[in-house]
Structures are given as structure tokens and as C-alpha cells.
Amino acid sequence: MNAQGIDVVFIHVKNPNKMLKWYSKILGVPFKNFPKDSFWHECVFTQHNKQTRFALDFVATAVSEV
């Protein structure tokens, strides 16, 4: 295996609308639009031809307190 970096970073949340608004408004994170019934929202950061995905996951059991 030849690791090239981080593929995706997950944050498990219990209030998806609040978190999406906060990350978008405060940090400027441009999340992709997913269907309303989706449990996954992500943003892709690209630097030096490498991508890292940042995702909010709404169905996991180990959620943040936000």
C-alpha cells in the first residue's frame, strides 16, 4: 500500500442543517448539494492536484455534541 494522503474526513453530527449552515457561513466550506434523504454531504478540497474530502455524516451512532 502506498498512502498518498487523506481521502475523506468524517464528522458524525446529530443536527445536519445547523452544521451545514455553520460550516458554509463561518468557514466558507462549499458543500455539494445532495438529495434531501441523503445521509452524507461533502466538500472536496484540491491542492497541488491532490484532493481531500470533508464530509458530514448524519446516521452514525458516535455523533458530535453540536
N, C-alpha and C positions, 0 to 999 in steps of 0.2 A: 504494500500500500504506500502510495506517495501522496501525503496530505499537502494540499495547496492552500489551505486557509479554512475559514469558517464558511459553511454552506448556508445555514439558517440558524437564527437565534429566535427562540420562542419565549413569549411571556404568556402565561395562562392567567386569564382575567375572568372576573365574575360580572363586570359591568362593561360590556363591549362598546356601547355608544359613548360612554364617558371617556373611556381610554382612547378610542379613535379620535374623538374631538380634541382631547388634551395633546396627544402626540402630533396631531396635524396643526393645531393652533400654536402651541408653545414651542415645539421643536421643528415644525415645518416638514414633518415626515409625510411624503406623498403616497398614501396607501392606494392600492388598486381597488377598483370597485368590484365587489363580488356579489353574488345573489344574496337576497335578504336571509335566506335559510342557510347560508354558508356558516361554518364554524371557524373559518380561517380568513384572516385579512393579512396581506403582506405588502412590504415595500422593498424594492431592490435598490441597493446602493452599488454603484460601479465606480471603481477607481483603478487606474493603470490596467485596464482590460480584465479586471477580476471583479466578480460580483459577490456580495453578501446579502442574504435576505433576512429581513427583520419581520417577524410575524407575531400577531396576536391570535391566540387560540382560545376559543370560548367554551370548550366542553371538557377540559381536563379536570381532574379532581384536585390537583395541587395548585390552587389559584392564588394570585397575589391578594393582598388585603384591600386594594383600591377598587 
